[in-house]
Amino acid sequence: MSDYWLLFSSGFISSTLFPGGSEVLFVYYLKQQLSLKWGYFLAVTFGNSLGAVTTYLLGYYFSWGQEKAALKYPKTLAFCKKWGNLVLLLSWLPVIGDVICLFAGWLRLARATAFLNIVLSKSIRYLFLMWLFIF
């Protein structure tokens, strides 16, 4: 049970604006006990998705720092405006994915579609890692 909690926590922290290494931990656990791969997958995916949704909601409900961040990442903001909710399919990307989620919230992109795209993106990321390191 503690493995799942650790994976969930690592996934959550890695998907907020704080750095983390959920991928490394996920692969480590897969190599230790492959029979629990789907439980590990669900724990880390749920944590990572919830962290990204939290970042989105921070952008949605709080506008502090928006101008400064927009100056620091002008291309990302323009990209988010251009592609709308589809841009959240890139939320799996390290570092920039967190900023995409934040800008998507600031732009008040539709929440239901945003959450769906975030979960889909994060799921594909960990499925790919599982496939890469198991087979």
Residue pairs with C-beta under 8 A, 6 or more apart in sequence:
3 29
3 33
3 36
3 40
3 43
4 39
4 40
4 43
5 43
6 25
7 22
7 25
7 26
7 29
7 40
7 43
7 44
7 47
8 43
8 44
8 46
8 47
9 47
10 20
10 21
10 22
10 25
10 26
10 44
10 47
11 20
11 22
11 26
11 43
11 44
11 45
11 46
11 47
11 48
11 49
11 50
11 51
12 47
12 48
12 50
12 51
12 54
13 20
13 22
13 51
14 20
14 21
14 22
14 23
14 48
14 51
15 22
15 47
15 48
15 49
15 50
15 51
15 52
15 54
15 55
15 97
15 98
15 101
15 122
16 51
16 52
16 54
16 55
16 98
17 55
17 98
17 102
22 44
22 47
22 48
23 129
25 44
26 40
26 41
26 44
26 126
26 129
26 130
27 129
27 133
29 36
29 40
30 37
30 40
30 130
30 133
30 134
31 133
34 134
37 130
37 134
41 126
41 127
41 130
44 126
45 119
45 122
45 123
45 126
48 122
48 125
48 126
49 115
49 118
49 119
49 122
49 123
52 91
52 97
52 98
52 101
52 118
52 122
53 101
53 115
53 118
55 98
55 101
55 102
55 105
56 101
56 102
56 104
56 105
56 111
56 114
56 115
56 118
57 105
58 102
58 105
59 101
59 102
59 103
59 104
59 105
59 106
59 107
60 105
60 106
60 108
60 111
61 105
63 106
66 106
69 77
69 99
69 102
69 103
70 77
73 96
73 99
73 103
76 96
76 99
76 100
76 103
77 103
79 87
79 100
80 87
80 100
80 103
80 104
80 107
80 109
81 107
84 109
85 104
85 109
85 110
85 113
85 114
85 117
86 117
87 100
87 104
88 100
88 101
88 104
88 109
88 114
88 117
88 118
88 121
89 117
89 120
89 121
90 96
90 97
90 100
90 121
91 97
91 98
91 100
91 101
91 117
91 118
91 121
91 122
92 121
92 122
92 124
92 125
93 100
97 121
101 118
104 114
105 114
